[in-house]
Amino acid sequence: MGCAVCSHENPPGAKFCQQCGARLEIRCARCGSELPLSARFCHDCGLPAVDTTPATPEPRVYTPKHLAEKILTSRVALEAERKQVTVLFADVKGSMDLAEQLDPEA
């Protein structure tokens, strides 16, 4: 069974990927039956199969080794580092009135 996160080919019946640890099965939202990721419908109740578990891979899966080592060795410097960033907000009714009253540093 191929992993949806890292594409590693796992043996049949595996519940988690041997490479990245991602879940290889989903559970039916109605009855809780375990289903393979390829299932479109639950085999017990017929409900369309929807993956309710987040498929967020571990950072070590997609972070280059040299970059991970650099981050880990300079962790103290990075934790105290202050950066200027730009943030885009979508307007929710009345949010701009509230934002105008706040200090940008807050």
Backbone as ProteinMPNN parsed JSONL, in Angstrom:
{"seq_chain_A": "MGCAVCSHENPPGAKFCQQCGARLEIRCARCGSELPLSARFCHDCGLPAVDTTPATPEPRVYTPKHLAEKILTSRVALEAERKQVTVLFADVKGSMDLAEQLDPEA", "coords_chain_A": {"N_chain_A": [[0.846, -1.171, 0.0], [0.681, 2.15, -0.927], [1.99, 5.083, 0.595], [0.263, 8.085, 1.207], [1.501, 10.388, 1.973], [4.4, 10.267, 1.825], [4.876, 8.558, -0.288], [6.01, 6.053, 0.058], [6.2, 2.559, -0.389], [4.33, 0.266, 1.327], [3.889, -2.825, 3.213], [1.056, -5.072, 2.656], [-1.769, -4.648, 4.795], [-0.551, -3.003, 6.644], [-0.861, -0.43, 9.064], [0.311, 1.978, 9.54], [2.712, 4.085, 7.935], [5.906, 2.813, 7.142], [8.028, 4.429, 6.609], [7.483, 7.235, 7.13], [5.615, 7.286, 9.168], [2.962, 8.032, 8.887], [-0.611, 7.64, 9.036], [-2.112, 4.895, 7.406], [-4.634, 4.057, 6.989], [-8.119, 4.93, 7.077], [-10.877, 5.956, 9.148], [-14.326, 5.269, 9.196], [-16.626, 7.901, 9.366], [-19.186, 7.55, 10.343], [-19.628, 4.84, 11.351], [-17.164, 3.974, 12.294], [-15.562, 1.993, 11.192], [-12.477, 0.561, 10.034], [-10.863, 1.595, 7.119], [-9.207, 1.178, 3.953], [-7.028, 3.688, 2.523], [-7.693, 3.985, -0.135], [-10.387, 3.498, -0.327], [-13.621, 4.418, -1.369], [-16.127, 4.328, -0.34], [-17.677, 3.283, 2.724], [-17.405, -0.09, 3.763], [-19.103, -1.219, 5.584], [-21.316, 0.484, 6.297], [-21.888, 2.052, 4.063], [-21.519, 4.779, 3.821], [-20.01, 7.632, 2.246], [-16.493, 7.515, 2.115], [-14.417, 9.479, 4.042], [-11.444, 11.003, 4.862], [-10.752, 11.626, 8.095], [-8.573, 12.102, 9.593], [-5.768, 14.214, 9.999], [-3.386, 14.677, 7.401], [-0.649, 15.379, 7.931], [2.671, 15.5, 7.352], [5.617, 14.456, 9.173], [8.019, 16.926, 10.069], [10.688, 16.122, 9.683], [10.562, 14.451, 7.49], [10.347, 15.97, 5.152], [12.273, 17.939, 5.42], [15.463, 18.943, 4.46], [18.428, 17.158, 5.397], [20.83, 18.579, 6.05], [19.818, 21.114, 6.594], [18.108, 20.626, 8.752], [19.979, 19.848, 10.704], [21.384, 22.251, 10.991], [19.382, 23.912, 12.026], [18.829, 22.612, 14.458], [21.312, 22.83, 15.78], [21.613, 25.55, 16.075], [19.501, 26.366, 17.616], [19.001, 27.961, 19.963], [19.772, 30.536, 19.152], [17.9, 30.962, 17.14], [15.461, 30.896, 18.511], [15.394, 33.284, 19.928], [15.433, 35.116, 17.954], [14.23, 37.923, 16.174], [11.979, 38.843, 13.744], [10.813, 40.816, 11.01], [7.667, 40.658, 9.628], [5.161, 40.342, 7.066], [1.69, 40.355, 7.152], [-1.325, 39.154, 5.843], [-4.672, 39.895, 6.181], [-8.0, 38.702, 6.024], [-10.961, 40.5, 5.692], [-13.22, 40.524, 8.274], [-16.462, 41.211, 9.308], [-16.37, 44.29, 10.822], [-13.775, 43.958, 11.745], [-11.687, 45.587, 10.841], [-12.116, 48.029, 12.089], [-11.539, 47.338, 14.707], [-8.857, 46.551, 14.423], [-7.616, 48.961, 13.751], [-7.461, 50.238, 16.159], [-5.502, 48.987, 17.579], [-2.056, 48.637, 18.529], [0.55, 48.117, 16.176], [2.654, 46.458, 17.067], [1.463, 44.937, 18.986]], "CA_chain_A": [[0.0, 0.0, 0.0], [1.487, 3.358, -1.035], [1.711, 6.154, 1.542], [-0.182, 9.313, 0.56], [2.361, 11.492, 2.404], [5.778, 10.175, 1.327], [4.864, 7.628, -1.423], [6.704, 4.799, 0.375], [5.374, 1.362, -0.575], [4.271, -0.492, 2.573], [3.298, -4.161, 3.042], [-0.401, -5.137, 2.86], [-2.197, -4.752, 6.187], [0.119, -2.013, 7.499], [-1.736, 0.666, 9.46], [1.113, 3.189, 9.521], [3.82, 4.045, 6.984], [7.185, 2.444, 7.737], [9.001, 5.485, 6.321], [7.206, 8.527, 7.79], [4.722, 7.115, 10.312], [1.607, 8.521, 8.611], [-1.663, 6.622, 9.061], [-2.414, 4.365, 6.073], [-6.049, 3.721, 6.937], [-9.031, 5.942, 7.6], [-12.024, 5.397, 9.855], [-15.615, 5.787, 8.751], [-17.139, 8.908, 10.303], [-20.455, 7.097, 10.918], [-19.585, 3.597, 12.132], [-15.838, 3.75, 12.857], [-14.833, 0.894, 10.544], [-11.206, 0.911, 9.411], [-10.923, 1.477, 5.664], [-7.967, 1.582, 3.287], [-7.099, 5.047, 1.977], [-8.257, 3.949, -1.481], [-11.832, 3.266, -0.259], [-14.488, 5.565, -1.66], [-17.307, 4.159, 0.5], [-17.505, 2.355, 3.846], [-17.888, -1.43, 3.444], [-20.092, -1.625, 6.573], [-22.539, 1.29, 6.316], [-22.127, 2.671, 2.766], [-21.267, 6.222, 3.833], [-18.787, 7.985, 1.52], [-15.301, 7.514, 2.97], [-13.727, 10.764, 4.132], [-10.344, 10.909, 5.821], [-10.921, 12.6, 9.169], [-7.286, 12.301, 10.251], [-4.936, 15.107, 9.203], [-2.246, 14.02, 6.751], [0.488, 16.272, 8.046], [3.885, 14.708, 7.528], [6.614, 14.909, 10.127], [8.969, 17.844, 9.432], [11.931, 15.446, 9.289], [10.351, 13.782, 6.214], [10.543, 16.881, 4.026], [13.348, 18.895, 5.683], [16.789, 18.405, 4.114], [19.207, 16.804, 6.586], [21.767, 19.644, 6.41], [19.054, 22.218, 7.165], [17.649, 20.19, 10.071], [21.119, 19.908, 11.612], [21.668, 23.663, 11.24], [18.326, 24.411, 12.918], [18.997, 22.023, 15.786], [22.524, 23.322, 16.436], [21.484, 26.982, 16.371], [18.143, 26.55, 18.153], [18.953, 29.074, 20.912], [19.822, 31.78, 18.374], [16.651, 31.101, 16.397], [14.351, 31.153, 19.415], [15.399, 34.679, 20.346], [15.501, 35.963, 16.776], [13.047, 38.722, 15.901], [11.911, 39.142, 12.328], [9.691, 41.608, 10.554], [6.887, 39.887, 8.667], [3.953, 40.956, 6.544], [0.568, 39.449, 7.331], [-2.518, 39.545, 5.113], [-5.883, 39.501, 6.867], [-9.262, 38.822, 5.306], [-11.826, 41.336, 6.511], [-14.414, 40.001, 8.895], [-17.262, 42.388, 9.627], [-15.947, 45.064, 11.972], [-12.415, 43.667, 12.188], [-10.79, 46.697, 10.531], [-12.299, 49.023, 13.152], [-10.801, 46.826, 15.856], [-7.428, 46.559, 14.106], [-7.129, 50.333, 13.758], [-7.296, 50.657, 17.55], [-4.399, 48.256, 18.175], [-0.673, 48.954, 18.163], [1.06, 47.059, 15.298], [3.504, 45.537, 17.81], [0.617, 44.046, 19.783]], "C_chain_A": [[0.896, 1.24, 0.0], [1.046, 4.426, -0.042], [1.336, 7.426, 0.778], [0.732, 10.491, 0.895], [3.73, 11.431, 1.738], [5.955, 9.214, 0.154], [5.637, 6.334, -1.171], [5.742, 3.631, 0.209], [5.465, 0.501, 0.675], [3.641, -1.861, 2.333], [1.784, -4.132, 3.263], [-0.728, -5.306, 4.342], [-1.536, -3.763, 7.125], [-0.852, -0.885, 7.813], [-1.019, 2.008, 9.443], [2.277, 3.007, 8.555], [5.123, 3.721, 7.715], [8.229, 3.53, 7.552], [8.745, 6.757, 7.136], [6.25, 8.441, 8.966], [3.305, 7.602, 10.093], [0.621, 7.364, 8.632], [-1.991, 6.205, 7.635], [-3.878, 3.987, 5.913], [-6.858, 4.888, 7.465], [-10.158, 5.23, 8.328], [-13.288, 6.061, 9.327], [-16.151, 6.747, 9.807], [-18.426, 8.444, 10.981], [-20.275, 5.896, 11.837], [-18.21, 3.259, 12.705], [-15.049, 2.613, 12.246], [-13.525, 1.393, 9.944], [-11.289, 0.615, 7.925], [-9.564, 1.806, 5.075], [-8.136, 2.98, 2.701], [-7.739, 5.091, 0.599], [-9.774, 3.783, -1.483], [-12.599, 4.551, -0.55], [-15.735, 5.526, -0.79], [-17.003, 3.143, 1.588], [-18.108, 1.005, 3.47], [-18.927, -1.918, 4.441], [-21.399, -0.838, 6.475], [-22.828, 2.015, 5.006], [-21.902, 4.165, 2.708], [-20.016, 6.527, 3.011], [-17.612, 8.098, 2.492], [-14.619, 8.872, 2.893], [-12.656, 10.617, 5.19], [-10.508, 12.015, 6.854], [-9.632, 12.843, 9.929], [-6.43, 13.229, 9.401], [-3.729, 14.365, 8.643], [-1.046, 14.947, 6.75], [1.745, 15.446, 8.275], [4.789, 15.295, 8.605], [7.584, 15.851, 9.421], [10.246, 17.154, 8.973], [11.801, 14.718, 7.956], [10.718, 14.703, 5.05], [11.643, 17.922, 4.245], [14.69, 18.269, 5.312], [17.645, 18.221, 5.373], [20.144, 17.933, 7.012], [21.041, 20.83, 7.043], [18.549, 21.864, 8.564], [18.775, 20.267, 11.094], [21.451, 21.355, 11.972], [20.65, 24.257, 12.21], [18.531, 23.895, 14.333], [20.228, 22.555, 16.514], [22.421, 24.796, 16.799], [20.116, 27.322, 16.944], [18.039, 27.77, 19.071], [18.946, 30.413, 20.171], [18.512, 32.011, 17.637], [15.472, 31.437, 17.3], [14.27, 32.627, 19.803], [15.403, 35.642, 19.157], [14.168, 36.672, 16.54], [13.068, 39.119, 14.438], [10.688, 39.996, 12.033], [8.973, 40.802, 9.472], [5.695, 40.705, 8.185], [2.845, 39.929, 6.636], [-0.627, 40.004, 6.577], [-3.725, 39.019, 5.858], [-7.071, 39.628, 5.924], [-10.204, 39.582, 6.228], [-13.056, 40.578, 6.983], [-15.172, 41.226, 9.376], [-16.803, 43.043, 10.925], [-14.507, 44.849, 12.391], [-11.458, 44.825, 11.913], [-10.912, 47.804, 11.584], [-11.517, 48.618, 14.396], [-9.296, 46.918, 15.615], [-6.842, 47.957, 14.136], [-6.856, 50.827, 15.171], [-6.069, 50.025, 18.209], [-3.055, 48.761, 17.673], [-0.158, 47.821, 17.268], [1.94, 46.044, 16.024], [2.669, 44.539, 18.627], [0.128, 42.903, 18.928]], "O_chain_A": [[1.78, 1.359, 0.848], [-0.152, 4.645, 0.14], [2.01, 7.8, -0.182], [0.736, 11.49, 0.175], [4.181, 12.415, 1.152], [7.067, 9.065, -0.353], [5.892, 5.588, -2.116], [4.587, 3.715, 0.628], [6.551, 0.053, 1.045], [2.927, -2.041, 1.346], [1.281, -3.265, 3.978], [-0.034, -6.03, 5.056], [-1.916, -3.682, 8.293], [-1.585, -0.431, 6.935], [-1.657, 3.056, 9.343], [2.77, 1.893, 8.378], [5.409, 4.284, 8.772], [9.225, 3.548, 8.275], [9.661, 7.297, 7.757], [6.085, 9.419, 9.694], [2.507, 7.588, 11.03], [0.973, 6.236, 8.285], [-2.133, 7.053, 6.754], [-4.313, 3.634, 4.817], [-6.35, 5.729, 8.206], [-10.365, 4.032, 8.14], [-13.309, 7.26, 9.049], [-16.132, 6.442, 11.0], [-18.731, 8.895, 12.085], [-20.722, 5.925, 12.984], [-18.098, 2.346, 13.523], [-13.964, 2.292, 12.732], [-13.459, 2.501, 9.412], [-11.722, -0.461, 7.514], [-8.835, 2.628, 5.631], [-9.254, 3.407, 2.415], [-8.274, 6.126, 0.201], [-10.397, 3.913, -2.537], [-12.268, 5.622, -0.043], [-16.339, 6.565, -0.524], [-16.175, 2.251, 1.403], [-19.207, 0.954, 2.916], [-19.582, -2.929, 4.188], [-22.478, -1.425, 6.561], [-23.924, 2.553, 4.846], [-22.075, 4.769, 1.649], [-19.052, 5.764, 3.064], [-17.73, 8.703, 3.558], [-14.286, 9.352, 1.809], [-12.932, 10.156, 6.298], [-10.414, 13.198, 6.529], [-9.589, 13.695, 10.816], [-6.368, 13.05, 8.185], [-3.128, 13.532, 9.321], [-0.493, 15.262, 5.696], [1.863, 14.764, 9.294], [4.726, 16.487, 8.904], [7.941, 15.597, 8.271], [10.834, 17.56, 7.97], [12.816, 14.392, 7.339], [11.328, 14.264, 4.075], [11.921, 18.712, 3.344], [15.023, 17.186, 5.794], [17.587, 19.033, 6.296], [20.252, 18.224, 8.204], [21.585, 21.483, 7.933], [18.562, 22.708, 9.46], [18.557, 20.7, 12.226], [21.763, 21.653, 13.125], [21.013, 25.016, 13.11], [18.42, 24.652, 15.297], [20.199, 22.716, 17.734], [23.078, 25.246, 17.739], [19.628, 28.439, 16.775], [17.081, 28.536, 18.964], [18.193, 31.318, 20.53], [18.063, 33.152, 17.523], [14.577, 32.181, 16.898], [13.173, 33.156, 19.985], [15.379, 36.858, 19.347], [13.104, 36.072, 16.693], [14.057, 39.664, 13.948], [9.668, 39.908, 12.715], [9.595, 40.326, 8.522], [5.281, 41.657, 8.847], [3.023, 38.774, 6.25], [-0.914, 41.198, 6.662], [-3.803, 37.824, 6.142], [-7.137, 40.557, 5.12], [-10.231, 39.322, 7.431], [-13.83, 40.057, 6.179], [-14.551, 42.194, 9.815], [-16.841, 42.429, 11.991], [-14.048, 45.509, 13.323], [-10.511, 45.028, 12.672], [-9.918, 48.443, 11.928], [-10.907, 49.459, 15.056], [-8.547, 47.319, 16.506], [-5.682, 48.128, 14.511], [-6.077, 51.764, 15.348], [-5.64, 50.469, 19.274], [-2.932, 49.245, 16.548], [-0.408, 46.656, 17.577], [1.971, 44.878, 15.633], [3.123, 43.432, 18.918], [-0.602, 42.038, 19.413]]}, "name": "protein", "num_of_chains": 1, "seq": "MGCAVCSHENPPGAKFCQQCGARLEIRCARCGSELPLSARFCHDCGLPAVDTTPATPEPRVYTPKHLAEKILTSRVALEAERKQVTVLFADVKGSMDLAEQLDPEA"}
